[in-house]
Amino acid sequence: MQTDDAPRARPVDPKRAAIAALIPVVTFLGFAAIRIVSHPRLNFDERIFLDVGRHIIDTGLPLRAYAQPGAPRLFFDHTPLYVYFVALVTTVGGPTAEILRSITLLFGLSTVLLVFRIGLEVRGLGAALVGSMLVAANPFFVLFSWFVRMEVPLCFFLVLAVFLMIHERLFLAGLAIAVAVMLKEIALAFWLVAAAYILVRRGLRAATIIALPTPVAFGAWLLYANEIGHDRLLATMGRWFGSAAGVKTRDPRIHVGLRTWVSEIIGQVLGPVMIFAMGATAAFVATGRRRFPPIAIVPIAYVVVAVASSFVIRLKEPRYLIAIVPMIALSIALLVDWDEVWATMRRSTSSGPTDLDRPAVTLAP
């Protein structure tokens, strides 16, 4: 069944689309190569994840011993999927850190290509290039694409959820969201947005289909964690709520001022290129009267919820907002018909009496 969210882009020659996709791919890999060749050392968090992964193999439990005074403790700092994935890779052998960083890089590249695919199907080649290039050239996203961390894989599964929602695969979209939440709990904001969107657009039954996998997976983890470490789980939950509420602590991330936080979001997470693209998109939307695909509401709403909640939550950590990078890129790609913008620019810069009679160019070069 076709809905307003279904692809409606102009037909594009597959060969031309494949060639165009190389532009963001080369851009992303080129920027990533700069970080890779610098051979960055493992940071504190990466060492923790590797340590927990080794303990899962040795004991079957997610224990942390690295930088942990006394005996190892159960690691419930985040939802558990990533450390178990680290354990799986560790069992394979070889240079575990490099393998995991390479996998993160593949997730980053896949996110770029998936943004390209969504833009191509929903709007056209222009949208595909604009959206994917905004992700590929974002320094913050590229930086975290060579880490033993879960944020970039989380971004991939959230973008995958948008793609599956477009194609009416609601249960699969729900599974993708559940994977993202189990990689890191910050994806719960997207779960709320997606469930609300489907509830309004499709009704309660469809909303239940997309929403159900996440509470089932999250609840199963809580039951397991409670079984193996009740006191530790309660302590972790207390730290989660304490970080949100801003309890007394020496952690400098709790004491970030409003102006500093705004500066970090703009300068560190978004960057000047994305800020300029957001301004240009706002101008096009304000001056145009064309409709945009309703699915664009999902990334827009997520960005609003994620950024707004970051001001309420006292613990300020820029990487918690990394998913707004591909979501803003998707919003920009889908809000404007970039093929039409390009065609208009071509016509306005052309000369000669017959220019107005020429057919409009509908595909970006």
C-alpha positions as CSV (number, residue, x, y, z in Angstrom):
1,M,0.0,0.0,0.0
2,Q,1.3,3.4,-0.9
3,T,1.2,6.2,1.6
4,D,2.4,9.8,1.7
5,D,5.6,8.5,3.1
6,A,6.3,6.2,0.2
7,P,9.0,7.1,-2.3
8,R,7.9,9.6,-4.9
9,A,11.2,10.9,-6.4
10,R,11.8,11.4,-10.1
11,P,13.3,8.4,-11.9
12,V,17.1,8.4,-11.8
13,D,19.5,6.5,-14.0
14,P,21.0,3.8,-11.7
15,K,24.5,4.3,-13.2
16,R,24.3,8.0,-12.6
17,A,23.1,7.5,-9.0
18,A,26.0,5.0,-8.3
19,I,28.5,7.5,-9.6
20,A,27.0,10.3,-7.5
21,A,27.1,8.1,-4.4
22,L,30.9,7.9,-4.8
23,I,31.2,11.6,-3.9
24,P,30.0,11.3,-0.3
25,V,31.8,7.9,0.1
26,V,35.2,9.3,-1.0
27,T,34.6,12.4,1.1
28,F,33.8,10.4,4.2
29,L,36.7,8.0,3.8
30,G,39.1,10.8,3.0
31,F,38.3,12.7,6.2
32,A,38.3,9.4,8.2
33,A,41.7,8.5,6.7
34,I,43.2,11.6,8.4
35,R,42.2,10.3,11.8
36,I,43.2,6.7,11.0
37,V,46.8,7.5,9.8
38,S,47.3,9.5,13.1
39,H,47.1,6.2,15.0
40,P,45.1,7.5,17.9
41,R,45.7,5.7,21.2
42,L,42.8,4.0,23.0
43,N,41.0,6.5,25.2
44,F,39.6,5.8,28.6
45,D,36.1,4.7,27.5
46,E,37.5,2.4,24.8
47,R,39.7,0.6,27.3
48,I,36.6,0.1,29.5
49,F,34.6,-1.5,26.7
50,L,37.5,-3.8,25.8
51,D,37.9,-4.7,29.4
52,V,34.2,-5.6,29.9
53,G,34.2,-7.6,26.7
54,R,37.2,-9.7,28.0
55,H,35.4,-10.3,31.3
56,I,32.3,-11.5,29.5
57,I,34.4,-14.1,27.7
58,D,36.2,-15.1,30.9
59,T,33.3,-15.1,33.4
60,G,30.1,-14.8,31.4
61,L,29.4,-11.5,33.3
62,P,29.7,-7.9,32.2
63,L,32.4,-7.0,34.8
64,R,34.6,-4.0,34.7
65,A,38.1,-4.1,36.3
66,Y,39.9,-1.3,34.4
67,A,40.3,1.9,36.5
68,Q,38.0,0.3,39.1
69,P,39.3,0.3,42.7
70,G,38.9,-3.1,44.4
71,A,37.2,-6.1,42.9
72,P,35.6,-5.9,39.4
73,R,32.1,-4.6,39.4
74,L,29.1,-5.3,37.1
75,F,29.0,-2.8,34.2
76,F,25.5,-1.4,33.9
77,D,26.5,2.1,32.8
78,H,24.7,1.7,29.5
79,T,22.4,-0.7,27.9
80,P,24.4,-3.9,27.2
81,L,24.4,-4.7,23.5
82,Y,27.7,-3.1,22.6
83,V,29.8,-4.7,25.3
84,Y,28.5,-8.1,24.3
85,F,29.3,-7.3,20.7
86,V,32.8,-6.4,21.8
87,A,33.0,-9.8,23.5
88,L,31.9,-11.5,20.3
89,V,34.7,-9.7,18.3
90,T,37.2,-10.5,21.0
91,T,36.5,-14.2,20.7
92,V,37.5,-14.0,17.0
93,G,41.0,-12.9,18.0
94,G,43.4,-10.6,16.3
95,P,43.8,-6.9,16.9
96,T,40.4,-6.4,18.6
97,A,40.6,-2.6,18.9
98,E,41.5,-2.1,15.2
99,I,38.7,-4.6,14.2
100,L,36.1,-2.8,16.3
101,R,37.2,0.6,15.1
102,S,37.0,-0.7,11.5
103,I,33.5,-2.0,12.2
104,T,32.5,1.5,13.5
105,L,33.9,3.0,10.3
106,L,31.7,0.6,8.2
107,F,28.7,1.7,10.2
108,G,29.6,5.3,9.6
109,L,29.9,4.7,5.9
110,S,26.7,2.7,5.8
111,T,24.9,5.7,7.5
112,V,26.2,8.0,4.8
113,L,24.9,5.7,2.1
114,L,21.6,5.1,3.8
115,V,21.0,8.9,4.0
116,F,21.9,9.0,0.3
117,R,19.4,6.2,-0.4
118,I,16.5,7.8,1.5
119,G,17.1,11.2,-0.2
120,L,17.3,9.5,-3.6
121,E,14.0,7.5,-3.1
122,V,12.0,10.3,-1.5
123,R,13.2,13.4,-3.3
124,G,15.8,12.7,-5.9
125,L,19.5,12.8,-6.7
126,G,19.9,16.4,-5.4
127,A,18.5,15.5,-2.0
128,A,20.6,12.4,-1.9
129,L,23.8,14.3,-2.5
130,V,22.9,17.2,-0.1
131,G,22.0,14.9,2.8
132,S,24.8,12.4,2.5
133,M,27.5,15.1,2.0
134,L,26.3,16.8,5.2
135,V,27.0,13.6,7.1
136,A,30.1,12.6,5.3
137,A,31.8,16.0,5.8
138,N,30.7,16.5,9.5
139,P,33.9,16.5,11.5
140,F,32.2,15.3,14.7
141,F,30.6,12.3,13.0
142,V,33.8,11.4,11.2
143,L,35.7,11.7,14.5
144,F,33.5,9.1,16.2
145,S,33.6,6.8,13.2
146,W,37.0,5.5,14.3
147,F,36.3,4.6,17.9
148,V,35.5,1.6,20.0
149,R,32.2,3.1,20.9
150,M,28.5,2.6,20.1
151,E,27.3,6.0,19.0
152,V,27.9,5.7,15.3
153,P,26.3,2.2,15.1
154,L,23.4,3.7,17.0
155,C,23.1,6.4,14.3
156,F,23.0,3.8,11.6
157,F,20.1,1.9,13.2
158,L,18.1,5.1,13.7
159,V,18.5,6.1,10.1
160,L,17.6,2.5,9.1
161,A,14.5,2.8,11.2
162,V,13.5,5.9,9.1
163,F,14.2,4.0,5.9
164,L,12.0,1.1,7.1
165,M,9.2,3.4,8.2
166,I,9.2,4.9,4.7
167,H,8.7,1.4,3.2
168,E,6.0,0.5,5.8
169,R,8.1,-2.2,7.5
170,L,7.0,-1.1,10.9
171,F,8.0,-4.2,12.9
172,L,11.5,-4.2,11.3
173,A,11.7,-0.4,12.1
174,G,10.7,-1.2,15.7
175,L,13.5,-3.8,15.8
176,A,16.0,-1.3,14.5
177,I,15.0,1.2,17.1
178,A,15.3,-1.5,19.8
179,V,18.8,-2.3,18.6
180,A,19.7,1.4,18.9
181,V,18.2,1.6,22.4
182,M,20.1,-1.5,23.5
183,L,23.3,0.0,22.1
184,K,22.8,3.1,24.2
185,E,19.8,4.3,26.1
186,I,19.8,7.8,24.6
187,A,18.0,6.4,21.6
188,L,14.8,6.2,23.7
189,A,14.1,9.8,22.5
190,F,13.8,8.5,18.9
191,W,11.6,5.7,20.1
192,L,9.1,8.2,21.6
193,V,9.1,10.3,18.4
194,A,8.7,7.3,16.1
195,A,5.9,5.8,18.1
196,A,4.0,9.2,18.4
197,Y,4.4,9.8,14.6
198,I,3.0,6.4,13.7
199,L,0.2,6.8,16.3
200,V,-0.9,10.0,14.7
201,R,-0.5,8.8,11.1
202,R,-1.5,5.2,11.3
203,G,-3.3,4.6,14.6
204,L,-2.8,2.6,17.8
205,R,-2.3,-0.8,16.2
206,A,0.5,0.3,13.9
207,A,2.1,2.4,16.8
208,T,2.1,-0.7,19.0
209,I,3.9,-2.7,16.3
210,I,6.7,-0.2,16.0
211,A,6.9,0.6,19.7
212,L,6.7,-2.9,21.3
213,P,10.2,-4.3,20.6
214,T,12.0,-1.6,22.6
215,P,10.2,-2.1,26.0
216,V,10.5,-5.8,25.5
217,A,14.2,-5.7,25.0
218,F,14.8,-3.0,27.6
219,G,12.7,-4.9,30.1
220,A,14.5,-8.1,29.5
221,W,17.8,-6.4,30.2
222,L,16.5,-4.9,33.4
223,L,15.3,-8.3,34.6
224,Y,18.6,-10.0,33.8
225,A,20.6,-7.2,35.4
226,N,18.4,-7.3,38.5
227,E,19.0,-11.1,38.7
228,I,22.8,-10.9,38.5
229,G,23.3,-7.6,40.5
230,H,20.3,-6.0,42.1
231,D,22.3,-3.6,44.2
232,R,24.6,-2.6,41.4
233,L,21.6,-2.0,39.1
234,L,19.9,0.2,41.7
235,A,23.2,2.2,42.1
236,T,23.4,2.6,38.3
237,M,19.8,3.8,38.0
238,G,20.6,6.2,40.8
239,R,23.5,7.6,38.8
240,W,21.4,7.8,35.7
241,F,18.8,9.9,37.4
242,G,21.4,11.8,39.3
243,S,23.2,12.8,36.1
244,A,19.9,14.0,34.7
245,A,19.0,15.9,37.8
246,G,22.4,17.3,38.5
247,V,23.2,16.0,42.0
248,K,26.2,17.4,43.7
249,T,29.3,16.0,42.0
250,R,32.7,17.1,40.9
251,D,32.1,15.9,37.3
252,P,32.8,19.0,35.2
253,R,30.1,17.9,32.7
254,I,27.5,18.7,35.3
255,H,28.6,22.3,35.6
256,V,28.5,23.4,31.9
257,G,26.8,26.8,31.5
258,L,24.0,27.5,29.0
259,R,26.2,29.7,26.7
260,T,29.0,27.1,26.7
261,W,26.6,24.3,25.9
262,V,25.1,26.2,23.0
263,S,28.6,26.9,21.7
264,E,29.5,23.2,21.9
265,I,26.4,22.1,20.0
266,I,27.0,24.7,17.3
267,G,30.8,24.5,17.0
268,Q,31.5,20.9,17.9
269,V,28.5,18.8,17.0
270,L,27.1,20.7,14.0
271,G,29.9,22.8,12.5
272,P,29.6,25.8,10.1
273,V,28.7,23.8,7.0
274,M,25.6,22.2,8.6
275,I,24.6,25.5,10.2
276,F,24.8,27.2,6.8
277,A,22.7,24.4,5.3
278,M,20.1,24.7,8.0
279,G,19.8,28.4,7.4
280,A,19.5,27.9,3.6
281,T,16.9,25.2,4.1
282,A,14.9,27.5,6.4
283,A,15.0,30.3,3.8
284,F,13.8,27.9,1.0
285,V,11.0,26.5,3.2
286,A,9.9,30.0,4.2
287,T,9.8,31.4,0.7
288,G,8.4,28.3,-1.0
289,R,4.9,26.8,-0.9
290,R,5.6,23.2,-1.9
291,R,4.7,20.3,0.4
292,F,7.4,18.1,1.9
293,P,7.1,14.4,2.6
294,P,5.5,13.8,6.1
295,I,8.3,11.4,7.1
296,A,10.5,14.5,7.4
297,I,8.6,15.2,10.6
298,V,10.4,12.2,12.3
299,P,14.0,13.5,12.0
300,I,12.9,17.1,12.7
301,A,11.0,16.1,15.9
302,Y,13.9,13.9,17.1
303,V,16.3,16.8,16.7
304,V,14.0,19.1,18.7
305,V,13.5,16.5,21.4
306,A,17.1,15.6,21.7
307,V,18.4,19.1,21.8
308,A,15.7,20.4,24.1
309,S,16.3,17.5,26.6
310,S,20.0,18.2,26.5
311,F,19.3,21.5,28.1
312,V,17.2,20.0,30.8
313,I,19.5,17.1,31.6
314,R,22.4,18.5,33.7
315,L,25.1,16.1,32.4
316,K,26.3,17.8,29.2
317,E,28.1,15.4,26.8
318,P,28.3,16.4,23.1
319,R,28.5,12.8,21.9
320,Y,25.0,12.2,23.3
321,L,23.8,14.4,20.5
322,I,25.7,12.7,17.7
323,A,22.5,11.2,16.2
324,I,21.2,14.7,15.4
325,V,23.9,14.9,12.7
326,P,22.3,12.4,10.3
327,M,18.8,13.5,11.4
328,I,19.4,17.1,10.5
329,A,21.0,15.9,7.2
330,L,17.8,13.9,6.5
331,S,15.6,16.9,7.4
332,I,17.5,19.2,5.1
333,A,17.4,16.6,2.3
334,L,13.7,16.0,2.5
335,L,12.3,19.5,3.3
336,V,13.5,21.0,0.0
337,D,13.3,19.8,-3.6
338,W,17.0,20.2,-4.3
339,D,16.6,19.0,-7.9
340,E,14.2,21.9,-8.5
341,V,16.5,24.3,-6.8
342,W,19.4,23.2,-9.0
343,A,17.2,23.5,-12.1
344,T,16.1,27.0,-11.2
345,M,19.7,28.0,-10.6
346,R,20.7,26.6,-14.0
347,R,17.9,28.5,-15.8
348,S,18.6,31.8,-14.0
349,T,22.3,31.7,-15.0
350,S,21.7,30.6,-18.6
351,S,21.7,33.2,-21.4
352,G,20.1,33.4,-24.8
353,P,16.6,33.9,-26.0
354,T,15.7,30.2,-26.1
355,D,16.7,29.4,-22.5
356,L,13.2,29.7,-21.1
357,D,12.0,27.1,-23.6
358,R,14.4,24.5,-22.5
359,P,13.2,21.6,-20.4
360,A,14.0,22.0,-16.7
361,V,16.9,20.0,-15.5
362,T,15.6,17.7,-12.7
363,L,18.7,15.9,-11.7
364,A,21.7,17.3,-9.8
365,P,25.0,16.7,-11.6
